[in-house]
Amino acid sequence: MKQQLELLRAEALRAVEKAGAMEELENVRVRFLGKKGELTAMLKMMGQLSPEERPAMGQLANEARAAMEKAIEAAKAKLEEAALERKLERESLDVTVPGQPVRLGHRHPMYIALDEIKDIFVGMGFTVLDGPEVELAELNFDRLNAGEGHPSRDWSDTFYFKEDSSVMLRSQTSPMQVRAMDTLPLPIRMIAPGRVYRKDEVDATHSPMFHQVEGMVIDKNVTMADLKGTLNTVVEQLYGKGTKTRFRPHHFPFTEPSCELDVQCHKCGGKGCPTCKGEGWIELLGAGMIHPHVLEMAGIDPEEWSGWAFGFGLERTAMRRFKIADLRLIFENDVRFLEQF
Ligand code: DAH
């Protein structure tokens, strides 16, 4: 038995030495030291020895096991080190190689213009609201005084979701006036920028999706003079001090009186040129005093409260701000174009 043990020990140590990978090493361990291993089998046979022989054999067997375990541990450490060495070799990196330039993006010119606009209004105490693009026709039209039969409700102009024309892509940000009246405490000063949708063909000045910025003030003793003063201040901040404006009468169903605001052409200073189509003025926005019936429909007493509102196209404002000639450039997102701002 002693001889057998020594043979087994020598064989195990040779096998350990030969094992070139973790897996093989584990196989060696199982083969000799595992539950059904060869050394374990031999230990089980010790029971057959005489009581005198047993202690010496036991000691030998323990030594054999210790030697095997030690050899396996050592081999394992060696393999691990070699693996780490290979990994480091593979992943070595040269910190002196120049880095790849990172291409940083930046904000879209239209959003640069919007941020300027927001800053101006927030500075005057306005809140910035966000609202749904999928809107109820009730809020987009009825609550804004454009009842059944109003031409702007036509199927040829509006993206409806349902046969009964009750749900639509909002065609203007004006329903945000209604949402503000329904949810905010009075007095209200808010702007609401966002996307709007109309069935327009794409050309240099039209797109079926564009952005508007709505604005509204409701307070006591608010007059058309406040509207004009506020909007003149905004125009001067956007386009420079001394920029001339003019207010023209117009019609919107939800304001009375209604007006449009023009700015004097920045290109020709009012003489008339291709940019302003010979007019000397460029239309900027629609506005007016909120119709008493619109206030009433929101449960606001028009005897006590009054207000004004406005709405303008954001693309057109950004185009004028950055002197961009074609609306399509705003949406195409050609990096060569966008990088100029
Ligand atoms: N919603 C109008 C449009 O899309 C613009 C507008 C006009 C908004 C007058 C207003 C307003 O708030 O008072 O043409």
Residues whose N, C-alpha, C, O or C-beta is under 5 A from the ligand:
A	BS01	DAH	S171 Q172 S174 G215 F252 T255 G286 A287 G288 A309 F310 G311
